[in-house]
């Protein structure tokens, strides 16, 4: 009844057009998660729980009131609870398209400012600073770092055509950063202020700002840093102690001296997990600011190298994701979150071994502190959000330096020549 159709007729009738949108690579969005990034973050989280348990056991026991399990392991339990909360919320950060965040960023930044103001009136006073709410367990300045990256990225993306005009680019950006930094400076939390301003300057650079504006911003950061050092007792003490420690380690601040002692005890392979002694003999805040010293003592140089390698993996994958982001907003979000996390990590490690003045910031994913842990996980979730919405980029670079150079480009063409091109995207 029906005519017999040959293969030629079928091929002509049902063959897809070469411009079929389903098959066009430029319109295909690969919903994939970056496995190296996830693996590095998961290892850091598990490693952090292990080290918080080891570093906080003695302190929790001494401060416990009733010697119950919840009291003896209170620091570790709070860290575990913060991790569970973050892991429940993180999928929403990953799955909700980051472009939809634009409509909520103004209310969010308003809430952050209100929280920073609330700290000044209702925060718990510890060591001369008011940084935490709810008994000191929640620090709005940590959330301010995360929200600053998002807000500045959204703002720069909306002003990308006028960034080279100082009146429309640099001056409004400085006002945004100054508003947030001013409230944090009143706590005071100098390290958080410098972190926010530095991240803002980096994003301004990546967005394609003029070099003159960038130099002005860098000079402003330096002036602010010098001003903090000259006008505050804390700043003068830390910088003076740093200079003394460079010339003679025995004159370094007490926390640095004990940290160096821990590294000396650890040697190459460490004294064994849980066997460190400095955490119980006076090392300040071994579970938070000084936890890198505990890692050096218990796991030795070998353990610290692995830890550095994990942060470098996050740097590599985060910049690679930023490189292939489908638009400038995604590029700025991924790069900003990546550089913020890695910068905080290396600043913490550098201060412990007296390579820079002590700042008191946490080691992301590792230090005890629910606020820092939650925002660090949200930062990784944001990078993954960009990753799963990124188009395949067959011209991705093959080395980290090329990725950093190429972050400032506005189109998707190569600006750095290469002898070979990768067939696959990063």
N, C-alpha and C positions, 0 to 999 in steps of 0.2 A: 504493500500500500504506500509506504513512504519510500522516497528515493534513497538509494544507498549513498551515504556521505563518505567521501574519502578523507584521508588524513589531511590533505591539502586544504579542503574546505573547512574542516574543524579548526586547523591552525589559523586560518585567516579570520575565522569568525570569533574565536574565543581567546586569541592571543592578546595579552595586555598591551596597551599602548606604551611606547617607551617613555612617555611623560605622565604615566599613571601616577597620581599623588601617593598611592599606597607604596609604590616602589621607588619613589624619588628620594635619595638619601638626604637631600637638603631639607626635606619636610618631615623626616622621620625622627621622632624623639625616642631615645632608648631609655626605657624605665629600668635602669639597673643600678644596683648599689655597688659602691667601690669597696671590694672585699679587702684589699690591703689596709685601707683606712679604718674599716670596721674592726679588722683583726687587731690592729695596733691599739685602737681605743679600748677594745675589750680586754686586751692583755694589761693595759695601763690600769683599768678599773679593778681588775682582779688583783693585780700587784699592789695597788693602792690599799685595798681592803686588808691584804695580808700585812702590809707595813704599818697601817694604822693600828691593827690589832697588836702587833709586836711593840710599837713605840708607845702606845697609850695604856698598856696593861698596868704598869707600875703606878702611873699617875691616877688612873681610874680607881685603883685600890686605895690609894692614900686619901683621895677626896671623897670616897664613898662613905655614906653615913650609916647604913644598916647592914653592909656586907652582903646584900642580896646579889643575885646574878645580874639583875638589871642595873644595879648600882656599881658593881665591880667593873662591868664592861660597858659602862654608860657611853663613853666616847665612841667606841666601836659600834654600838647599837644605833647611836644617832647617825653615824656615817652610813650604816647599812640602810636605815630608814630613808635618808636623803637619796640614796642611790635608787631605792625602789620607787620613790615618788618621781624622780627624774626619768626613769625607764618607762614608767606608765605614760608620762606626758610627752616624751621624745617622739614617739610615732606620729603624733599630731603635727609636731614641728616639721617632720620629714614630709608628710603627705600633703599638707596644705600648701598649695602653690605660693612661692615666696612673693609673687607679684600681688597677691591678695593682701599682703601685709601693709601695703601702702595706705589703705584706708583706715588702718587701726594704729598706725605708728604715733600720730599726734596724741590720742588718748593715752597710749602706753607711756609716752615720754612724760605726760602730765602726771600719771600715777607715780612714776619714778621720782619726779621732783617732790611730790607730796610725801613720799616715803623718806626722802633725804631730809626734808624739813622736820618730819616727825622724829627722826633720830636725834635732832638737836634738842628737842624738848622732852622726849620720852625715852631716849636711848640710855642704856646702862653705861655708866662711867667706869672704864677700865684703863688703868695706866695713864690717866689724864686725857683720854679720848672717848668720844661717844660715837660708836660705829654700829652698834647692834640693837635690834628690837627683840621683843619676846625673850627677855632674859639674856640678851646678847647672842642668841642662837641664829639670828637672821641679820645679814649685813646688806642693806640696800645698795651700797657702793659696788658690790659685785654684780648685781643686776644692772646697775648703771653702765658698767663696762659693756655688757652684752647689748643693751638697748642703744648705746651710743654708736656701736658699729652699724646696727641696722638703720638707725635714724640718719646718720651721716651718709651711708650708702644710698638710701632713698633720696635724700636731699641733693647729693651730688649728681645722681642720675637725672633728677628733674631740672638741674641747672647746668647740664653738660655743654650747652651752647654758649654760656656766658661766664664760664669759669675763669677765662683769661682777663676778665674785667675785675679789677681789685674791688670795686664798689659792690659788684654783684656776686663775686666769688669768695675772695679771701676774708673780707670784713664780716659778712654774714656768718661764715664758718667759724671765725674766731668768737663771735658773739654766742653761737650755739654751744661751743666747747666751754666758753667762759661761764655760761650760766650753770651748766652741770658741775664744772670743776669748782665753782665758787661755793656751792653747798657742801661739796665733799671736803673742801679745804677748811671749812668751819668745824669739822668733826674733831681733829683734823686727820686726814688720811692722805699723806703726801704721795705715796707710791701710786695710789689709785688715780690721783690728779695727773701725774706724769704719764701714766699708762693711757688714760683717756685722750690727752692732748697728743701723745705720740701716735696713737692709732689714727686719730683724726688727720694728722699730717701725712701719714702713710697713704690713707685712702685718698686724700687730696692729690697726692702725687700720682697714684694709680689712675685717677679719673682724668688725668691729662692736663693738670694745671700748669701754668707758666713757671719756668724755673725761677724767675725773680720772686714770684709769690711764695714758692717753696722755700727759698732761702730766707725770706722774711719770716715765714712760719718757724723755720728751724731756729733762727736767731731768737724768736719769741720764746720758744721752748727753753733755750739755753738761759735766757734772761730770767725766766720763771724759776728754773732750777737753782740758779745762783742766788736769786732773791730768797727762796726758801731756805737755802743754806745760811745765808747771812742774817736773816731776820728771825730764825727759830732756833731755840736751844737744841732741839732734837736733830735738826739738820747739821748744825755745827759739830755736835758731838759725834755723829755718824761719819761725817767726812774727815774730821780730825783723827778719829779712831782708825779709819781706813788708811790714811797716810802713815800713821804710826805702824800699823800692821804690815804695810809694804816694806818698810825699813827694818822692822824687827817683829816677827810673828808673836813674840812673847808680850808685845805691847798692844796687840790687836784687841778689839773689844772681847769681853769675856765669852760671849756666845760664839764668836769666831774661833777663839782659842780652843774651846771645848769641841767644836766641830772638827778642827784640824786634828785634835787628839783622837777623835773617833775614826777619822780616815787613816791615821797612823796605825791604830789598833787593827783596823780591818785588813790592811795590806792588799794582796792581790785577790784572794778569794774570800776574805771575810772570816769572822769568828763563828758564823752560823746564825741562821734566823732565830731570833729570840734571845741570843746569847750576848748581845751588846750590853755594855756596862754604863756608858756615858748617859744614857737616857734615864738612869736611876741615880745618878750621882751629880745632878745639878745642871745638866744641859737645858737651857731654857726652851720651852715649847717644842719638845722632841716630836710630838705628834703632828705638828703643823709647819711652822716656819723652818724648823731644823730637821725635818724628816729626811732630807737628802743626806745629812750626816749619819743618820741611823742606817740608811741604805749602804753608805760607804763602809761603816763599821761591820755590819752583819753580813753583807754580800760582797764587800771588797770592791776593788777597781773593776773586776769583771761585771759585777751587778750594775755599777754606775754607767759603764759603757753600753750595756744592753738598754738601760733606761734612756740614755741619750739617743741611741739608735731608734727607739720607738718614737721619740719626739721628731727626729729627722724624717721618719716615715710619714708622720702626719704632715710635716712641712712639704715633703715631696708630693704626696697625693693631693693635699689641699691646693697647692699652686697648680698642679696639673688639672684639677677640676675647674679652678678659676680660669685657666688658659682656654678651656673649651666651652666655657659658659655661653649660653645662647645670646646674652645681651650684657650691657655694662652693669646693670644692677646685680645680676648673678655673679659677674666677675668680681665686683667690689665686695659683695657679701662673703663669697668663698675666700677671697684673699684676706679680707679683714679678720674674719674669724680664725683663719689659719695662723696668720702672723701674730695675732693677739695671744693665742694659746701658746705658741712656741716662744714668743718673747717673754711671757710670764715665766715659763719653765726655765729658760736659760738665765734670766735675771735671778731667780731663786737659787739656782745652782751656783751662779757666779758669786753671789753675796756670801754664801756659806763658806767658800774657800778664799774669801777676801780679794776677789778680782774686781769688785766694785763695792761702793758703800752699801751698808745694810739697809734694805728697804722694807723688809717685813712682809713681802707678798707671799702668797701660797704657791705650792708646786701643783699645777693642774692635774686632776685625777688622783693625786697621791696624798696630799696634805689633808688632815682632818679638817672638816668645815663643810657643812651642808650647802651653804650658799655658793661657795666656789665650785663644789662638785656639780651642783645642778646646772649652773650657767655653762660650765665646761662641756657637759653632755649636750646641752642645747646648742652650743657652738658647733659641735660635731654633727648634730642633727641638721643644722642649717647648711653645712657644707654638703651633706648627703642630699638635701633638698635640691640644691643647685645641680648636683651630679646626676640625679635621675631625670632631670629636665634638660640636660645638655644634649645638643646634637652631636653626632659623630663627627670628629675632626680628624681627617686623614693626614693633615699636615702638622700634627702635634709635634712638639719638640722632643728631642731625645735626651736632653740633659737639664738639670735644675737651673743652671745659670740662664739658659735660653728661655726657660719658662718665666723667670723673674723679669728678664728684659722685655719679653713679649706681653707682659700684663698691661702695659700702657698703651697698646695699640687699640685703635677704635674699630678697624675692620678686621676681617678674618684672614688677611693675606700675610705672608711671611715678610718680616722686615730684617731678619738676620739670616744671611745666606748660609746654606748647609750643603755639604757634599752629597748627602743622601737624605731621603725622606722616609719617614716611618710609614709602613703600609697600614698600620693599625693605630687607632687613637690610644692615648694613655689610659 
